[in-house]
Amino acid sequence: MLLIGAGLLIRSLYNLRQIDLGFRPEQVTLFHLSHNPQNPEPAALARVAREVRRRVKQIPDVQQASVSWLMLFGGADINAPLKIQDYTPVPDEVARSRFNAISPG
């Protein structure tokens, strides 16, 4: 059983490495920007995100840039209650959605 499980794990890892991500990861840079906004309103935060994205795109050799609210592969996410039209949850059933807001690019 142990050998079969190990073999399946190795095969799965190999298959994951073969997936086309749609970009070349060796040319991707991720960074975390932490700031203390003067105005925490959503519209003000969106302006900051647009300005950061604009400035990063001005760096020589940068082809694309995007902003996300949470760091990719950072282990955190945003979750919110999920309501499905014409569905009544059973008692104690809680549906939640997990998401991360990401800009174009």
Jmol script that loads the backbone (N, CA, C; Angstrom):
load data "model"
ATOM      1  N   MET A   1       0.810  -1.185   0.000  1.00  0.00           N
ATOM      2  CA  MET A   1       0.000   0.000   0.000  1.00  0.00           C
ATOM      3  C   MET A   1       0.860   1.258   0.000  1.00  0.00           C
ATOM      4  N   LEU A   2       1.910   1.211   0.815  1.00  0.00           N
ATOM      5  CA  LEU A   2       2.788   2.373   0.904  1.00  0.00           C
ATOM      6  C   LEU A   2       3.461   2.656  -0.438  1.00  0.00           C
ATOM      7  N   LEU A   3       3.910   1.623  -1.126  1.00  0.00           N
ATOM      8  CA  LEU A   3       4.554   1.807  -2.432  1.00  0.00           C
ATOM      9  C   LEU A   3       3.572   2.333  -3.462  1.00  0.00           C
ATOM     10  N   ILE A   4       2.360   1.843  -3.433  1.00  0.00           N
ATOM     11  CA  ILE A   4       1.347   2.334  -4.369  1.00  0.00           C
ATOM     12  C   ILE A   4       1.060   3.812  -4.109  1.00  0.00           C
ATOM     13  N   GLY A   5       0.893   4.184  -2.831  1.00  0.00           N
ATOM     14  CA  GLY A   5       0.657   5.584  -2.486  1.00  0.00           C
ATOM     15  C   GLY A   5       1.811   6.479  -2.899  1.00  0.00           C
ATOM     16  N   ALA A   6       3.039   6.032  -2.671  1.00  0.00           N
ATOM     17  CA  ALA A   6       4.215   6.819  -3.063  1.00  0.00           C
ATOM     18  C   ALA A   6       4.274   6.967  -4.578  1.00  0.00           C
ATOM     19  N   GLY A   7       3.970   5.872  -5.289  1.00  0.00           N
ATOM     20  CA  GLY A   7       3.974   5.933  -6.759  1.00  0.00           C
ATOM     21  C   GLY A   7       2.941   6.906  -7.291  1.00  0.00           C
ATOM     22  N   LEU A   8       1.751   6.900  -6.709  1.00  0.00           N
ATOM     23  CA  LEU A   8       0.708   7.833  -7.142  1.00  0.00           C
ATOM     24  C   LEU A   8       1.096   9.276  -6.833  1.00  0.00           C
ATOM     25  N   LEU A   9       1.721   9.517  -5.698  1.00  0.00           N
ATOM     26  CA  LEU A   9       2.170  10.861  -5.350  1.00  0.00           C
ATOM     27  C   LEU A   9       3.215  11.358  -6.348  1.00  0.00           C
ATOM     28  N   ILE A  10       4.177  10.514  -6.668  1.00  0.00           N
ATOM     29  CA  ILE A  10       5.220  10.895  -7.627  1.00  0.00           C
ATOM     30  C   ILE A  10       4.603  11.173  -8.991  1.00  0.00           C
ATOM     31  N   ARG A  11       3.679  10.341  -9.409  1.00  0.00           N
ATOM     32  CA  ARG A  11       3.016  10.544 -10.704  1.00  0.00           C
ATOM     33  C   ARG A  11       2.228  11.854 -10.716  1.00  0.00           C
ATOM     34  N   SER A  12       1.531  12.142  -9.616  1.00  0.00           N
ATOM     35  CA  SER A  12       0.766  13.388  -9.530  1.00  0.00           C
ATOM     36  C   SER A  12       1.682  14.606  -9.585  1.00  0.00           C
ATOM     37  N   LEU A  13       2.794  14.565  -8.875  1.00  0.00           N
ATOM     38  CA  LEU A  13       3.742  15.683  -8.911  1.00  0.00           C
ATOM     39  C   LEU A  13       4.318  15.870 -10.314  1.00  0.00           C
ATOM     40  N   TYR A  14       4.626  14.778 -10.982  1.00  0.00           N
ATOM     41  CA  TYR A  14       5.124  14.859 -12.361  1.00  0.00           C
ATOM     42  C   TYR A  14       4.063  15.500 -13.261  1.00  0.00           C
ATOM     43  N   ASN A  15       2.813  15.064 -13.126  1.00  0.00           N
ATOM     44  CA  ASN A  15       1.729  15.615 -13.948  1.00  0.00           C
ATOM     45  C   ASN A  15       1.529  17.102 -13.675  1.00  0.00           C
ATOM     46  N   LEU A  16       1.662  17.524 -12.430  1.00  0.00           N
ATOM     47  CA  LEU A  16       1.513  18.944 -12.102  1.00  0.00           C
ATOM     48  C   LEU A  16       2.586  19.792 -12.778  1.00  0.00           C
ATOM     49  N   ARG A  17       3.785  19.263 -12.900  1.00  0.00           N
ATOM     50  CA  ARG A  17       4.877  20.008 -13.541  1.00  0.00           C
ATOM     51  C   ARG A  17       4.662  20.141 -15.046  1.00  0.00           C
ATOM     52  N   GLN A  18       3.790  19.319 -15.631  1.00  0.00           N
ATOM     53  CA  GLN A  18       3.551  19.349 -17.065  1.00  0.00           C
ATOM     54  C   GLN A  18       2.425  20.305 -17.464  1.00  0.00           C
ATOM     55  N   ILE A  19       1.721  20.861 -16.493  1.00  0.00           N
ATOM     56  CA  ILE A  19       0.589  21.747 -16.777  1.00  0.00           C
ATOM     57  C   ILE A  19       1.086  23.069 -17.343  1.00  0.00           C
ATOM     58  N   ASP A  20       0.441  23.526 -18.429  1.00  0.00           N
ATOM     59  CA  ASP A  20       0.766  24.825 -19.019  1.00  0.00           C
ATOM     60  C   ASP A  20       0.094  25.907 -18.177  1.00  0.00           C
ATOM     61  N   LEU A  21       0.878  26.722 -17.501  1.00  0.00           N
ATOM     62  CA  LEU A  21       0.359  27.770 -16.628  1.00  0.00           C
ATOM     63  C   LEU A  21      -0.090  29.010 -17.391  1.00  0.00           C
ATOM     64  N   GLY A  22       0.267  29.105 -18.662  1.00  0.00           N
ATOM     65  CA  GLY A  22      -0.082  30.279 -19.438  1.00  0.00           C
ATOM     66  C   GLY A  22       0.956  31.388 -19.335  1.00  0.00           C
ATOM     67  N   PHE A  23       2.029  31.138 -18.610  1.00  0.00           N
ATOM     68  CA  PHE A  23       3.125  32.093 -18.481  1.00  0.00           C
ATOM     69  C   PHE A  23       4.377  31.323 -18.114  1.00  0.00           C
ATOM     70  N   ARG A  24       5.519  31.989 -18.261  1.00  0.00           N
ATOM     71  CA  ARG A  24       6.793  31.358 -17.902  1.00  0.00           C
ATOM     72  C   ARG A  24       7.142  31.775 -16.481  1.00  0.00           C
ATOM     73  N   PRO A  25       7.013  30.856 -15.517  1.00  0.00           N
ATOM     74  CA  PRO A  25       7.204  31.239 -14.115  1.00  0.00           C
ATOM     75  C   PRO A  25       8.595  31.744 -13.786  1.00  0.00           C
ATOM     76  N   GLU A  26       9.600  31.383 -14.577  1.00  0.00           N
ATOM     77  CA  GLU A  26      10.957  31.874 -14.290  1.00  0.00           C
ATOM     78  C   GLU A  26      11.087  33.368 -14.588  1.00  0.00           C
ATOM     79  N   GLN A  27      10.087  33.956 -15.251  1.00  0.00           N
ATOM     80  CA  GLN A  27      10.124  35.382 -15.544  1.00  0.00           C
ATOM     81  C   GLN A  27       9.045  36.148 -14.778  1.00  0.00           C
ATOM     82  N   VAL A  28       8.599  35.592 -13.669  1.00  0.00           N
ATOM     83  CA  VAL A  28       7.566  36.214 -12.855  1.00  0.00           C
ATOM     84  C   VAL A  28       8.173  36.625 -11.516  1.00  0.00           C
ATOM     85  N   THR A  29       7.848  37.831 -11.093  1.00  0.00           N
ATOM     86  CA  THR A  29       8.288  38.315  -9.789  1.00  0.00           C
ATOM     87  C   THR A  29       7.051  38.631  -8.959  1.00  0.00           C
ATOM     88  N   LEU A  30       7.015  38.100  -7.761  1.00  0.00           N
ATOM     89  CA  LEU A  30       5.940  38.401  -6.823  1.00  0.00           C
ATOM     90  C   LEU A  30       6.523  39.218  -5.680  1.00  0.00           C
ATOM     91  N   PHE A  31       5.780  40.198  -5.225  1.00  0.00           N
ATOM     92  CA  PHE A  31       6.216  40.923  -4.032  1.00  0.00           C
ATOM     93  C   PHE A  31       5.000  41.355  -3.247  1.00  0.00           C
ATOM     94  N   HIS A  32       5.208  41.528  -1.971  1.00  0.00           N
ATOM     95  CA  HIS A  32       4.154  41.937  -1.050  1.00  0.00           C
ATOM     96  C   HIS A  32       4.375  43.405  -0.693  1.00  0.00           C
ATOM     97  N   LEU A  33       3.351  44.198  -0.834  1.00  0.00           N
ATOM     98  CA  LEU A  33       3.415  45.615  -0.492  1.00  0.00           C
ATOM     99  C   LEU A  33       2.509  45.851   0.707  1.00  0.00           C
ATOM    100  N   SER A  34       3.103  46.245   1.786  1.00  0.00           N
ATOM    101  CA  SER A  34       2.330  46.524   2.992  1.00  0.00           C
ATOM    102  C   SER A  34       2.351  48.030   3.222  1.00  0.00           C
ATOM    103  N   HIS A  35       1.180  48.592   3.419  1.00  0.00           N
ATOM    104  CA  HIS A  35       1.132  50.034   3.665  1.00  0.00           C
ATOM    105  C   HIS A  35       0.009  50.330   4.650  1.00  0.00           C
ATOM    106  N   ASN A  36       0.079  51.491   5.232  1.00  0.00           N
ATOM    107  CA  ASN A  36      -0.935  51.948   6.166  1.00  0.00           C
ATOM    108  C   ASN A  36      -1.716  53.056   5.464  1.00  0.00           C
ATOM    109  N   PRO A  37      -2.830  52.696   4.817  1.00  0.00           N
ATOM    110  CA  PRO A  37      -3.536  53.703   4.012  1.00  0.00           C
ATOM    111  C   PRO A  37      -4.116  54.830   4.866  1.00  0.00           C
ATOM    112  N   GLN A  38      -4.011  56.043   4.327  1.00  0.00           N
ATOM    113  CA  GLN A  38      -4.609  57.189   5.001  1.00  0.00           C
ATOM    114  C   GLN A  38      -6.130  57.113   4.921  1.00  0.00           C
ATOM    115  N   ASN A  39      -6.614  56.540   3.807  1.00  0.00           N
ATOM    116  CA  ASN A  39      -8.048  56.407   3.592  1.00  0.00           C
ATOM    117  C   ASN A  39      -8.339  54.945   3.259  1.00  0.00           C
ATOM    118  N   PRO A  40      -8.925  54.179   4.180  1.00  0.00           N
ATOM    119  CA  PRO A  40      -9.159  52.763   3.935  1.00  0.00           C
ATOM    120  C   PRO A  40     -10.431  52.444   3.144  1.00  0.00           C
ATOM    121  N   GLU A  41     -11.072  53.463   2.595  1.00  0.00           N
ATOM    122  CA  GLU A  41     -12.274  53.224   1.804  1.00  0.00           C
ATOM    123  C   GLU A  41     -11.923  52.439   0.538  1.00  0.00           C
ATOM    124  N   PRO A  42     -12.824  51.569   0.058  1.00  0.00           N
ATOM    125  CA  PRO A  42     -12.528  50.749  -1.126  1.00  0.00           C
ATOM    126  C   PRO A  42     -12.091  51.551  -2.350  1.00  0.00           C
ATOM    127  N   ALA A  43     -12.721  52.694  -2.610  1.00  0.00           N
ATOM    128  CA  ALA A  43     -12.346  53.495  -3.781  1.00  0.00           C
ATOM    129  C   ALA A  43     -10.923  54.021  -3.651  1.00  0.00           C
ATOM    130  N   ALA A  44     -10.538  54.423  -2.439  1.00  0.00           N
ATOM    131  CA  ALA A  44      -9.181  54.926  -2.213  1.00  0.00           C
ATOM    132  C   ALA A  44      -8.164  53.793  -2.349  1.00  0.00           C
ATOM    133  N   LEU A  45      -8.480  52.623  -1.816  1.00  0.00           N
ATOM    134  CA  LEU A  45      -7.576  51.474  -1.949  1.00  0.00           C
ATOM    135  C   LEU A  45      -7.417  51.086  -3.414  1.00  0.00           C
ATOM    136  N   ALA A  46      -8.502  51.161  -4.182  1.00  0.00           N
ATOM    137  CA  ALA A  46      -8.435  50.843  -5.616  1.00  0.00           C
ATOM    138  C   ALA A  46      -7.530  51.836  -6.343  1.00  0.00           C
ATOM    139  N   ARG A  47      -7.582  53.120  -5.956  1.00  0.00           N
ATOM    140  CA  ARG A  47      -6.693  54.124  -6.568  1.00  0.00           C
ATOM    141  C   ARG A  47      -5.233  53.799  -6.264  1.00  0.00           C
ATOM    142  N   VAL A  48      -4.944  53.407  -5.033  1.00  0.00           N
ATOM    143  CA  VAL A  48      -3.574  53.032  -4.668  1.00  0.00           C
ATOM    144  C   VAL A  48      -3.124  51.837  -5.511  1.00  0.00           C
ATOM    145  N   ALA A  49      -3.980  50.841  -5.648  1.00  0.00           N
ATOM    146  CA  ALA A  49      -3.639  49.648  -6.431  1.00  0.00           C
ATOM    147  C   ALA A  49      -3.365  50.017  -7.887  1.00  0.00           C
ATOM    148  N   ARG A  50      -4.194  50.893  -8.464  1.00  0.00           N
ATOM    149  CA  ARG A  50      -3.967  51.321  -9.858  1.00  0.00           C
ATOM    150  C   ARG A  50      -2.646  52.057 -10.000  1.00  0.00           C
ATOM    151  N   GLU A  51      -2.316  52.901  -9.022  1.00  0.00           N
ATOM    152  CA  GLU A  51      -1.066  53.659  -9.075  1.00  0.00           C
ATOM    153  C   GLU A  51       0.146  52.734  -8.941  1.00  0.00           C
ATOM    154  N   VAL A  52       0.073  51.764  -8.037  1.00  0.00           N
ATOM    155  CA  VAL A  52       1.170  50.802  -7.895  1.00  0.00           C
ATOM    156  C   VAL A  52       1.359  50.040  -9.210  1.00  0.00           C
ATOM    157  N   ARG A  53       0.261  49.577  -9.779  1.00  0.00           N
ATOM    158  CA  ARG A  53       0.336  48.831 -11.046  1.00  0.00           C
ATOM    159  C   ARG A  53       0.934  49.699 -12.153  1.00  0.00           C
ATOM    160  N   ARG A  54       0.504  50.962 -12.236  1.00  0.00           N
ATOM    161  CA  ARG A  54       1.024  51.875 -13.265  1.00  0.00           C
ATOM    162  C   ARG A  54       2.524  52.057 -13.116  1.00  0.00           C
ATOM    163  N   ARG A  55       2.991  52.252 -11.886  1.00  0.00           N
ATOM    164  CA  ARG A  55       4.416  52.467 -11.647  1.00  0.00           C
ATOM    165  C   ARG A  55       5.243  51.214 -11.937  1.00  0.00           C
ATOM    166  N   VAL A  56       4.729  50.055 -11.563  1.00  0.00           N
ATOM    167  CA  VAL A  56       5.463  48.813 -11.843  1.00  0.00           C
ATOM    168  C   VAL A  56       5.578  48.603 -13.345  1.00  0.00           C
ATOM    169  N   LYS A  57       4.517  48.899 -14.101  1.00  0.00           N
ATOM    170  CA  LYS A  57       4.560  48.721 -15.559  1.00  0.00           C
ATOM    171  C   LYS A  57       5.574  49.653 -16.223  1.00  0.00           C
ATOM    172  N   GLN A  58       5.955  50.743 -15.543  1.00  0.00           N
ATOM    173  CA  GLN A  58       6.938  51.677 -16.102  1.00  0.00           C
ATOM    174  C   GLN A  58       8.375  51.189 -15.938  1.00  0.00           C
ATOM    175  N   ILE A  59       8.595  50.157 -15.142  1.00  0.00           N
ATOM    176  CA  ILE A  59       9.943  49.621 -14.940  1.00  0.00           C
ATOM    177  C   ILE A  59      10.409  48.972 -16.242  1.00  0.00           C
ATOM    178  N   PRO A  60      11.644  49.261 -16.703  1.00  0.00           N
ATOM    179  CA  PRO A  60      12.122  48.670 -17.948  1.00  0.00           C
ATOM    180  C   PRO A  60      12.020  47.144 -17.928  1.00  0.00           C
ATOM    181  N   ASP A  61      11.658  46.576 -19.055  1.00  0.00           N
ATOM    182  CA  ASP A  61      11.514  45.135 -19.286  1.00  0.00           C
ATOM    183  C   ASP A  61      10.279  44.518 -18.646  1.00  0.00           C
ATOM    184  N   VAL A  62       9.483  45.277 -17.913  1.00  0.00           N
ATOM    185  CA  VAL A  62       8.233  44.727 -17.379  1.00  0.00           C
ATOM    186  C   VAL A  62       7.222  44.726 -18.516  1.00  0.00           C
ATOM    187  N   GLN A  63       6.692  43.549 -18.819  1.00  0.00           N
ATOM    188  CA  GLN A  63       5.722  43.420 -19.905  1.00  0.00           C
ATOM    189  C   GLN A  63       4.288  43.497 -19.408  1.00  0.00           C
ATOM    190  N   GLN A  64       4.016  42.920 -18.250  1.00  0.00           N
ATOM    191  CA  GLN A  64       2.672  42.929 -17.674  1.00  0.00           C
ATOM    192  C   GLN A  64       2.786  43.109 -16.163  1.00  0.00           C
ATOM    193  N   ALA A  65       1.743  43.632 -15.575  1.00  0.00           N
ATOM    194  CA  ALA A  65       1.698  43.771 -14.117  1.00  0.00           C
ATOM    195  C   ALA A  65       0.248  43.662 -13.676  1.00  0.00           C
ATOM    196  N   SER A  66       0.042  43.059 -12.546  1.00  0.00           N
ATOM    197  CA  SER A  66      -1.295  43.009 -11.964  1.00  0.00           C
ATOM    198  C   SER A  66      -1.179  43.135 -10.455  1.00  0.00           C
ATOM    199  N   VAL A  67      -2.291  43.459  -9.846  1.00  0.00           N
ATOM    200  CA  VAL A  67      -2.344  43.653  -8.404  1.00  0.00           C
ATOM    201  C   VAL A  67      -3.409  42.709  -7.865  1.00  0.00           C
ATOM    202  N   SER A  68      -3.098  42.059  -6.756  1.00  0.00           N
ATOM    203  CA  SER A  68      -4.104  41.248  -6.081  1.00  0.00           C
ATOM    204  C   SER A  68      -4.151  41.657  -4.622  1.00  0.00           C
ATOM    205  N   TRP A  69      -5.278  41.419  -3.994  1.00  0.00           N
ATOM    206  CA  TRP A  69      -5.423  41.817  -2.604  1.00  0.00           C
ATOM    207  C   TRP A  69      -4.700  40.860  -1.676  1.00  0.00           C
ATOM    208  N   LEU A  70      -4.514  39.627  -2.107  1.00  0.00           N
ATOM    209  CA  LEU A  70      -3.816  38.634  -1.299  1.00  0.00           C
ATOM    210  C   LEU A  70      -2.663  38.070  -2.093  1.00  0.00           C
ATOM    211  N   MET A  71      -1.584  37.748  -1.417  1.00  0.00           N
ATOM    212  CA  MET A  71      -0.396  37.209  -2.068  1.00  0.00           C
ATOM    213  C   MET A  71      -0.676  35.812  -2.627  1.00  0.00           C
ATOM    214  N   LEU A  72      -0.317  35.600  -3.883  1.00  0.00           N
ATOM    215  CA  LEU A  72      -0.479  34.306  -4.519  1.00  0.00           C
ATOM    216  C   LEU A  72       0.303  33.257  -3.743  1.00  0.00           C
ATOM    217  N   PHE A  73      -0.306  32.145  -3.460  1.00  0.00           N
ATOM    218  CA  PHE A  73       0.285  31.045  -2.696  1.00  0.00           C
ATOM    219  C   PHE A  73       0.643  31.480  -1.275  1.00  0.00           C
ATOM    220  N   GLY A  74       0.023  32.548  -0.778  1.00  0.00           N
ATOM    221  CA  GLY A  74       0.345  33.036   0.552  1.00  0.00           C
ATOM    222  C   GLY A  74      -0.384  32.325   1.678  1.00  0.00           C
ATOM    223  N   GLY A  75      -1.322  31.473   1.341  1.00  0.00           N
ATOM    224  CA  GLY A  75      -2.026  30.723   2.362  1.00  0.00           C
ATOM    225  C   GLY A  75      -3.225  31.432   2.956  1.00  0.00           C
ATOM    226  N   ALA A  76      -3.508  32.642   2.537  1.00  0.00           N
ATOM    227  CA  ALA A  76      -4.665  33.375   3.048  1.00  0.00           C
ATOM    228  C   ALA A  76      -5.673  33.549   1.922  1.00  0.00           C
ATOM    229  N   ASP A  77      -6.897  33.807   2.292  1.00  0.00           N
ATOM    230  CA  ASP A  77      -7.908  34.116   1.297  1.00  0.00           C
ATOM    231  C   ASP A  77      -8.986  34.972   1.956  1.00  0.00           C
ATOM    232  N   ILE A  78      -9.886  35.446   1.138  1.00  0.00           N
ATOM    233  CA  ILE A  78     -11.028  36.217   1.606  1.00  0.00           C
ATOM    234  C   ILE A  78     -12.220  35.282   1.484  1.00  0.00           C
ATOM    235  N   ASN A  79     -13.057  35.219   2.492  1.00  0.00           N
ATOM    236  CA  ASN A  79     -14.242  34.391   2.340  1.00  0.00           C
ATOM    237  C   ASN A  79     -15.455  35.177   2.792  1.00  0.00           C
ATOM    238  N   ALA A  80     -16.572  34.828   2.201  1.00  0.00           N
ATOM    239  CA  ALA A  80     -17.809  35.548   2.468  1.00  0.00           C
ATOM    240  C   ALA A  80     -18.964  34.558   2.382  1.00  0.00           C
ATOM    241  N   PRO A  81     -20.060  34.882   3.047  1.00  0.00           N
ATOM    242  CA  PRO A  81     -21.228  34.008   2.944  1.00  0.00           C
ATOM    243  C   PRO A  81     -21.694  33.905   1.493  1.00  0.00           C
ATOM    244  N   LEU A  82     -22.165  32.740   1.125  1.00  0.00           N
ATOM    245  CA  LEU A  82     -22.614  32.486  -0.244  1.00  0.00           C
ATOM    246  C   LEU A  82     -24.094  32.161  -0.195  1.00  0.00           C
ATOM    247  N   LYS A  83     -24.881  32.881  -0.959  1.00  0.00           N
ATOM    248  CA  LYS A  83     -26.316  32.610  -1.047  1.00  0.00           C
ATOM    249  C   LYS A  83     -26.629  32.178  -2.471  1.00  0.00           C
ATOM    250  N   ILE A  84     -27.316  31.066  -2.583  1.00  0.00           N
ATOM    251  CA  ILE A  84     -27.670  30.512  -3.887  1.00  0.00           C
ATOM    252  C   ILE A  84     -29.163  30.730  -4.097  1.00  0.00           C
ATOM    253  N   GLN A  85     -29.492  31.357  -5.224  1.00  0.00           N
ATOM    254  CA  GLN A  85     -30.880  31.672  -5.524  1.00  0.00           C
ATOM    255  C   GLN A  85     -31.713  30.392  -5.565  1.00  0.00           C
ATOM    256  N   ASP A  86     -32.893  30.448  -4.973  1.00  0.00           N
ATOM    257  CA  ASP A  86     -33.854  29.336  -4.950  1.00  0.00           C
ATOM    258  C   ASP A  86     -33.334  28.105  -4.214  1.00  0.00           C
ATOM    259  N   TYR A  87     -32.385  28.282  -3.303  1.00  0.00           N
ATOM    260  CA  TYR A  87     -31.894  27.169  -2.490  1.00  0.00           C
ATOM    261  C   TYR A  87     -32.013  27.541  -1.027  1.00  0.00           C
ATOM    262  N   THR A  88     -32.610  26.674  -0.260  1.00  0.00           N
ATOM    263  CA  THR A  88     -32.730  26.885   1.175  1.00  0.00           C
ATOM    264  C   THR A  88     -31.779  25.924   1.875  1.00  0.00           C
ATOM    265  N   PRO A  89     -30.776  26.437   2.560  1.00  0.00           N
ATOM    266  CA  PRO A  89     -29.834  25.540   3.246  1.00  0.00           C
ATOM    267  C   PRO A  89     -30.509  24.785   4.392  1.00  0.00           C
ATOM    268  N   VAL A  90     -30.018  23.608   4.645  1.00  0.00           N
ATOM    269  CA  VAL A  90     -30.509  22.840   5.788  1.00  0.00           C
ATOM    270  C   VAL A  90     -29.982  23.505   7.054  1.00  0.00           C
ATOM    271  N   PRO A  91     -30.603  23.240   8.196  1.00  0.00           N
ATOM    272  CA  PRO A  91     -30.122  23.862   9.437  1.00  0.00           C
ATOM    273  C   PRO A  91     -28.633  23.601   9.670  1.00  0.00           C
ATOM    274  N   ASP A  92     -27.940  24.607  10.125  1.00  0.00           N
ATOM    275  CA  ASP A  92     -26.497  24.566  10.424  1.00  0.00           C
ATOM    276  C   ASP A  92     -25.621  24.460   9.175  1.00  0.00           C
ATOM    277  N   GLU A  93     -26.203  24.552   7.990  1.00  0.00           N
ATOM    278  CA  GLU A  93     -25.387  24.523   6.767  1.00  0.00           C
ATOM    279  C   GLU A  93     -24.956  25.954   6.454  1.00  0.00           C
ATOM    280  N   VAL A  94     -23.667  26.145   6.297  1.00  0.00           N
ATOM    281  CA  VAL A  94     -23.127  27.467   5.965  1.00  0.00           C
ATOM    282  C   VAL A  94     -22.328  27.328   4.678  1.00  0.00           C
ATOM    283  N   ALA A  95     -22.739  28.051   3.665  1.00  0.00           N
ATOM    284  CA  ALA A  95     -21.998  28.052   2.402  1.00  0.00           C
ATOM    285  C   ALA A  95     -21.125  29.297   2.377  1.00  0.00           C
ATOM    286  N   ARG A  96     -19.865  29.124   2.040  1.00  0.00           N
ATOM    287  CA  ARG A  96     -18.920  30.235   1.985  1.00  0.00           C
ATOM    288  C   ARG A  96     -18.217  30.209   0.638  1.00  0.00           C
ATOM    289  N   SER A  97     -17.890  31.372   0.158  1.00  0.00           N
ATOM    290  CA  SER A  97     -17.098  31.466  -1.070  1.00  0.00           C
ATOM    291  C   SER A  97     -15.718  32.000  -0.703  1.00  0.00           C
ATOM    292  N   ARG A  98     -14.720  31.524  -1.417  1.00  0.00           N
ATOM    293  CA  ARG A  98     -13.348  31.984  -1.193  1.00  0.00           C
ATOM    294  C   ARG A  98     -12.885  32.652  -2.498  1.00  0.00           C
ATOM    295  N   PHE A  99     -12.256  33.794  -2.358  1.00  0.00           N
ATOM    296  CA  PHE A  99     -11.851  34.522  -3.554  1.00  0.00           C
ATOM    297  C   PHE A  99     -10.679  35.437  -3.268  1.00  0.00           C
ATOM    298  N   ASN A 100     -10.106  35.923  -4.338  1.00  0.00           N
ATOM    299  CA  ASN A 100      -9.049  36.914  -4.272  1.00  0.00           C
ATOM    300  C   ASN A 100      -9.277  37.866  -5.435  1.00  0.00           C
ATOM    301  N   ALA A 101      -9.376  39.143  -5.175  1.00  0.00           N
ATOM    302  CA  ALA A 101      -9.565  40.141  -6.233  1.00  0.00           C
ATOM    303  C   ALA A 101      -8.236  40.403  -6.921  1.00  0.00           C
ATOM    304  N   ILE A 102      -8.213  40.291  -8.259  1.00  0.00           N
ATOM    305  CA  ILE A 102      -6.996  40.464  -9.038  1.00  0.00           C
ATOM    306  C   ILE A 102      -7.287  41.385 -10.211  1.00  0.00           C
ATOM    307  N   SER A 103      -6.395  42.328 -10.460  1.00  0.00           N
ATOM    308  CA  SER A 103      -6.576  43.266 -11.561  1.00  0.00           C
ATOM    309  C   SER A 103      -6.257  42.597 -12.896  1.00  0.00           C
ATOM    310  N   PRO A 104      -6.646  43.223 -13.994  1.00  0.00           N
ATOM    311  CA  PRO A 104      -6.232  42.712 -15.311  1.00  0.00           C
ATOM    312  C   PRO A 104      -4.711  42.761 -15.451  1.00  0.00           C
ATOM    313  N   GLY A 105      -4.191  42.033 -16.402  1.00  0.00           N
ATOM    314  CA  GLY A 105      -2.759  42.080 -16.701  1.00  0.00           C
ATOM    315  C   GLY A 105      -2.012  40.933 -16.094  1.00  0.00           C
TER     316      GLY A 105
END
end "model"
wireframe off; spacefill off
backbone 0.3
color backbone group
